[in-house]
Amino acid sequence: MGFAGADVAGKVVVVTGGGTGIGAAVAERFAAEGAYVAVLGRRREPLEQVAEAVGALPVVADAADTASARAAVGTVQEHFGRIDVLVANAGGHGFASVLDTDDAAWEAALRANLTTAFTTARECLPALVEARGTIVIVSSLAGLFAGPGVAGYTVGKHALIGLTRTLARDYGAQGVRVNAVCPGWVRTPMADAEMDELAEQAGLSSRAEGYATVTRDVPLGRAAEPAEIASAVRFLGSGESSYITGAVLVVDGGAHVVDVPTIAFQHAADGRFPTSPGR
């Protein structure tokens, strides 16, 4: 027995932060299944590259700015006639502790990680209500746990889960489903830059060793590929998840099941007591 509306072919999908990384992989996955895809972002060149590769509509817009987001949504509706799925993927900024975060950095972090999703969801909602559509918000494992020195990013990603739940609560009766995805480490350009920085600081030999270091206690022992996150987004954006709303799907290789206080015991059993990352 199939699921009503499970096929994404013919659906109109809007992806914010669609020019690189997870957003580009999401656009590719939906387009490969016959969806009409619009990729939104502030930089024209990567959007056009993705658009050319997968047959998407590139729309240059600031997802956190009301006027810009409204114009972008209008462009998508004018081009395709409707919107069925919003993937709120834009994010970044906020990589400092509280004492090292000034007002401008704090505002930038919340703008990038929270306001982008809030604004685009608000602008897409009338069309999504009409289509009985779906929103998938890309949060992070940082939306569930706190890492060191990432105050703005952590708070913004936590808030996205609250946004997911309030949207699901308020608009479920109108047929709109809203869910969140929380990825762990994913091999994206942003993560690559972090691995390069880690390698330099810790004296590691390569980016690959950086990834190996940050995932050594992850049960699956590796970072995800963007396509693996895109698969989860596609599931939540399709009718296959027709009775799921307000949920948080963690896609992290099992990192969230690890009991941090007991890691030392595993290291002792393995004969390794690292004094610095990668050693």
Order of alpha helices (4+ residues) and beta strands (2+ residues): beta-alpha-beta-alpha-beta-alpha-beta-alpha-alpha-beta-alpha-beta-alpha-alpha-alpha-beta-alpha
